[in-house]
Amino acid sequence: MCDNNEKIIIESNKLNLYYGDNHALKDISFRIPSNRITALIGPSGCGKSTFLKTLNRMNDLVPGVKIDGQVMYNGEDIYGKAVDVTRLRRQIGMVFQKANPFPMSIYDNIAYGPRTHGIRNRARLDEIVERSLRDAAIWEEVKDRLNKSALGLSGGQQQRICIARALAVEPDVLLMDESTSALDPISTSKIEELAMDLKSRYTVIMVTHNMQQALRISDYTAFFLLGELVEYGDTQTMFSEPTDKRTEDYITGRFG
């Protein structure tokens, strides 16, 4: 459970999700605090990435999906009929497992979102691009090659470009779906440091298979198993004194 003094930014209430006949999420209810890193852990196919994608309605793009229950973002049900999904995805950005920079310059990758939202002034775009790249801790590495293709960067650099692209539209929440799983240890360390720095300005929710990563950088951890939320709470407490035997078995490597 969250500390009662924490500001809650996202809350799921009896959230169920079905892929056709497959009941992928089962009565998921918990509260995610603002300006913290929350890790979602569990074995493959347990529902953690599915849950992450419900937070900015990415599952809307999957045929045959049915959702019931609530996901509240700043007190508003994001599945309500009046919700502007484009605006929601601007407020709750996402970085995927595989870096996916657009086949264009570094500058245009970062400016893409702001331009989509109507910003055309070059000086303003320059400011956004620099700020976003600084926030993603990659400005010094790319400031002299902004007009070069983002595809020419290393995997770790490409992932930070994708983070900068997400930050360029000034979201409240950054979703990270196993964003370091394809990276080498040095690049992984840079993304972890970045996430810890970003939480002063953003809420970070990350899916990870790496137990040590969750322990190193997250404030709260949610353990998913077979579509259910087994346990949720302060990371240090969960890893040292889990309340459910299944959690203990998973984090100690007995299965998963």
Protein Blocks (a to p, Z undefined) as FASTA:
>chain_A
ZZfkbccfbdcehiacdehjacfbghiacdddehiacddeddehilmmmmmmmmnopmmm
pghiacedjddeehiafkbfklcfklmmmmmccddfbdcddfbdfklmmmmmmmmnopab
fklmmmmmmmmmmmnopmmmmmmmmmpcfklpcfklmmmmmmmmmmmnopabdcdehkll
mpcfklmmmmmmmmmmmmmmmccddddfblklmmmmmmbdcddeehiafbgcdfklmmmm
ccbfklmmmmnopgZZ
